[in-house]
Amino acid sequence: LTDGNSYVFENPADDKPNACIYSSDDLTIKGGGTLNVTGNYNNGIGCKNDIDIKNGIVNVSAINNAVKGNDSITVRGDAVVNVLGGEDELKSDETVKADKGFIHIIEEAKVTVTCTDDALQATQNVTITTGATLTVNAASTDINCDGTINVDDGCIINNATV
């Protein structure tokens, strides 16, 4: 899936959708296939609530954030997520709801990030559990989180070039 590099809104004050795949509610991506997403306008995959990626291969490139779930992002199962883009690649920026604003990479999930800013950015917490892997080549930080970062026998591999 690929979006254009501009949108024409009926109301010029509108700014949504702002991603190639966008939802105003929770968004779940699951299955055994491959999904390729290119966000030419802004974000690749985005939603106002929670994003849950379970199983399959998801390749996302975007000029801004590759995957942005305002409330949360969870990558689970045997999902393989490869993201390439310009800003914070996996981002959850909810600050009002105490139980939101997190990124979880759990179970056997594998996430590979190449970006010009932060690989993961969350307001509340980032968790990488046993069996999960985050591979990063980021121009800024691997994980930018004002809350807690928990790597519970998960693995972070930094491939940054010097």
Kinemage of the C-alpha trace (Angstrom):
@kinemage 1
@onewidth
@group {chain A} dominant
@subgroup {mainchain}
@vectorlist {calphas} color= white
{ca leu a 1} P 0.000 0.000 0.000
{ca thr a 2} L 1.266 3.459 -0.912
{ca asp a 3} L -0.319 6.843 -0.383
{ca gly a 4} L 0.206 10.084 -2.287
{ca asn a 5} L 2.408 12.907 -1.101
{ca ser a 6} L -0.553 15.246 -0.466
{ca tyr a 7} L -4.191 15.128 0.621
{ca val a 8} L -7.026 17.495 -0.263
{ca phe a 9} L -9.413 17.795 2.682
{ca glu a 10} L -12.964 19.062 2.360
{ca asn a 11} L -12.290 21.123 5.474
{ca pro a 12} L -8.785 22.687 5.344
{ca ala a 13} L -8.559 22.419 9.175
{ca asp a 14} L -8.665 18.599 8.941
{ca asp a 15} L -5.373 16.737 9.270
{ca lys a 16} L -6.576 13.114 9.274
{ca pro a 17} L -5.919 10.703 7.778
{ca asn a 18} L -2.251 11.400 8.250
{ca ala a 19} L -0.971 7.924 7.376
{ca cys a 20} L -1.114 5.494 4.470
{ca ile a 21} L -3.083 3.131 6.764
{ca tyr a 22} L -5.067 5.123 9.330
{ca ser a 23} L -7.722 4.285 11.908
{ca ser a 24} L -9.616 6.498 14.344
{ca asp a 25} L -9.981 3.432 16.602
{ca asp a 26} L -7.837 0.399 17.517
{ca leu a 27} L -5.959 -1.197 14.617
{ca thr a 28} L -4.897 -4.871 14.501
{ca ile a 29} L -2.671 -6.284 11.766
{ca lys a 30} L -2.327 -10.063 11.819
{ca gly a 31} L -1.776 -12.965 9.507
{ca gly a 32} L 0.938 -15.011 7.900
{ca gly a 33} L 1.578 -12.860 4.836
{ca thr a 34} L 3.603 -9.772 4.044
{ca leu a 35} L 2.326 -6.209 4.173
{ca asn a 36} L 4.366 -3.439 2.526
{ca val a 37} L 3.403 0.140 3.428
{ca thr a 38} L 4.874 3.386 2.089
{ca gly a 39} L 3.809 6.650 3.713
{ca asn a 40} L 4.628 9.456 1.297
{ca tyr a 41} L 2.424 12.087 2.972
{ca asn a 42} L 3.301 11.649 6.659
{ca asn a 43} L 3.139 8.385 8.656
{ca gly a 44} L 3.085 4.835 7.332
{ca ile a 45} L 0.639 3.218 9.785
{ca gly a 46} L -1.218 5.320 12.334
{ca cys a 47} L -4.206 5.353 14.641
{ca lys a 48} L -5.681 7.389 17.462
{ca asn a 49} L -5.770 4.400 19.837
{ca asp a 50} L -3.871 1.076 20.019
{ca ile a 51} L -1.932 -0.689 17.265
{ca asp a 52} L -1.424 -4.447 17.610
{ca ile a 53} L 0.775 -6.239 15.066
{ca lys a 54} L 0.609 -10.003 15.431
{ca asn a 55} L 2.445 -12.446 13.171
{ca gly a 56} L 3.402 -11.924 9.541
{ca ile a 57} L 5.919 -9.573 8.021
{ca val a 58} L 5.247 -5.824 7.987
{ca asn a 59} L 7.605 -3.544 6.047
{ca val a 60} L 6.969 0.184 6.543
{ca ser a 61} L 8.710 3.265 5.211
{ca ala a 62} L 7.499 6.806 5.820
{ca ile a 63} L 8.689 10.383 5.719
{ca asn a 64} L 7.629 10.930 9.350
{ca asn a 65} L 6.796 8.057 11.766
{ca ala a 66} L 6.633 4.545 10.329
{ca val a 67} L 4.176 3.278 12.983
{ca lys a 68} L 2.330 5.681 15.303
{ca gly a 69} L -0.265 4.488 17.784
{ca asn a 70} L -1.287 7.450 19.907
{ca asp a 71} L -2.272 5.161 22.815
{ca ser a 72} L 0.076 2.202 22.297
{ca ile a 73} L 1.939 -0.144 19.969
{ca thr a 74} L 2.292 -3.880 20.586
{ca val a 75} L 4.314 -6.173 18.298
{ca arg a 76} L 3.808 -9.838 19.193
{ca gly a 77} L 3.827 -13.438 18.115
{ca asp a 78} L 6.287 -14.217 15.367
{ca ala a 79} L 5.782 -10.803 13.750
{ca val a 80} L 8.692 -9.345 11.830
{ca val a 81} L 8.464 -5.564 11.502
{ca asn a 82} L 10.998 -3.670 9.393
{ca val a 83} L 10.760 0.109 9.439
{ca leu a 84} L 12.658 2.799 7.589
{ca gly a 85} L 11.942 6.467 7.784
{ca gly a 86} L 12.652 10.008 8.673
{ca glu a 87} L 11.618 10.562 12.289
{ca asp a 88} L 10.663 8.476 15.342
{ca glu a 89} L 9.840 5.125 13.817
{ca leu a 90} L 7.629 3.469 16.440
{ca lys a 91} L 5.891 6.184 18.437
{ca ser a 92} L 3.244 6.324 21.150
{ca asp a 93} L 2.731 9.752 22.644
{ca glu a 94} L -0.316 9.489 24.938
{ca thr a 95} L 0.317 11.510 28.113
{ca val a 96} L -3.125 11.759 29.760
{ca lys a 97} L -4.137 8.091 30.174
{ca ala a 98} L -1.823 6.498 32.754
{ca asp a 99} L -2.112 2.987 31.273
{ca lys a 100} L -1.276 4.108 27.705
{ca gly a 101} L 1.730 5.671 25.954
{ca phe a 102} L 3.643 2.390 25.687
{ca ile a 103} L 5.464 0.232 23.153
{ca his a 104} L 5.690 -3.514 23.803
{ca ile a 105} L 7.773 -5.906 21.697
{ca ile a 106} L 6.864 -9.293 23.104
{ca glu a 107} L 6.905 -13.042 22.553
{ca glu a 108} L 9.092 -13.897 19.523
{ca ala a 109} L 8.613 -10.587 17.678
{ca lys a 110} L 11.487 -9.080 15.715
{ca val a 111} L 11.658 -5.351 14.983
{ca thr a 112} L 14.342 -3.750 12.813
{ca val a 113} L 14.541 0.052 12.667
{ca thr a 114} L 16.583 2.428 10.518
{ca cys a 115} L 15.840 6.124 11.051
{ca thr a 116} L 17.084 9.683 11.314
{ca asp a 117} L 15.773 10.268 14.861
{ca asp a 118} L 14.656 7.923 17.690
{ca ala a 119} L 13.962 4.272 16.903
{ca leu a 120} L 11.280 3.948 19.623
{ca gln a 121} L 9.589 6.845 21.383
{ca ala a 122} L 7.031 6.349 24.148
{ca thr a 123} L 5.782 8.525 26.977
{ca gln a 124} L 5.085 5.859 29.638
{ca asn a 125} L 7.085 2.666 29.028
{ca val a 126} L 8.883 0.414 26.576
{ca thr a 127} L 9.042 -3.337 27.194
{ca ile a 128} L 11.004 -5.970 25.276
{ca thr a 129} L 10.376 -9.469 26.621
{ca thr a 130} L 12.185 -12.792 26.422
{ca gly a 131} L 12.540 -13.968 22.834
{ca ala a 132} L 11.854 -10.558 21.295
{ca thr a 133} L 14.523 -8.619 19.406
{ca leu a 134} L 14.955 -4.943 18.531
{ca thr a 135} L 17.679 -4.170 15.974
{ca val a 136} L 18.448 -0.462 15.607
{ca asn a 137} L 20.336 1.880 13.323
{ca ala a 138} L 19.172 5.278 14.594
{ca ala a 139} L 20.715 8.710 14.152
{ca ser a 140} L 19.522 9.702 17.619
{ca thr a 141} L 18.582 7.286 20.438
{ca asp a 142} L 17.532 3.652 20.364
{ca ile a 143} L 14.753 4.220 22.905
{ca asn a 144} L 13.427 7.613 23.987
{ca cys a 145} L 11.061 7.136 26.927
{ca asp a 146} L 10.233 9.485 29.795
{ca gly a 147} L 8.889 6.525 31.795
{ca thr a 148} L 10.391 3.065 32.277
{ca ile a 149} L 12.342 0.867 29.897
{ca asn a 150} L 12.184 -2.853 30.646
{ca val a 151} L 14.265 -5.322 28.638
{ca asp a 152} L 13.257 -8.633 30.219
{ca asp a 153} L 15.784 -10.992 28.632
{ca gly a 154} L 14.846 -9.490 25.271
{ca cys a 155} L 17.585 -8.261 23.000
{ca ile a 156} L 18.569 -4.845 21.636
{ca ile a 157} L 21.150 -4.838 18.857
{ca asn a 158} L 22.595 -1.467 17.890
{ca asn a 159} L 23.896 -1.361 14.318
{ca ala a 160} L 24.690 2.356 14.256
{ca thr a 161} L 27.576 3.289 12.048
{ca val a 162} L 30.186 5.697 13.342
